[in-house]
Amino acid sequence: ADVFQSHEEDDRKVRRREKNRVAAQRSRKKQTQKADKLHEEYESLEQENTSLKREIGKLTDEMKHLSEVLKDHEKICPLLHCTMNFVTIPRPDPLPSCLPR
């Protein structure tokens, strides 16, 4: 009976060891898949970041260019000077002085 019992225990140990081995293998596979997925997400975010930086650069250049164009235009635009002056220096309402007394 003792021999039979020890043989059964050995069997159980072997099965348990095999079960643990399979579980560990599965766990490693899952971890590897998770790591791969995270790496892919990271790569994708890096690409997006690079393209956004490029876009920001382009927009910054465009803004500088447009600011210069506006400055040059302000120098020569009489209408702009007129309205700017009107806004910055509040004068009394011009209408009453135009009306006949």
Secondary structure, DSSP 8 states (H G I E B T S, - for coil): -HHHHHHHHHHHHHHHHHHHHHHHHHHHHHHHHHHHHHHHHHHHHHHHHHHHHHHHHHHHHHHHHHHHHHHHHHHH-HHHHHHHHHHHS----HHHHHS--
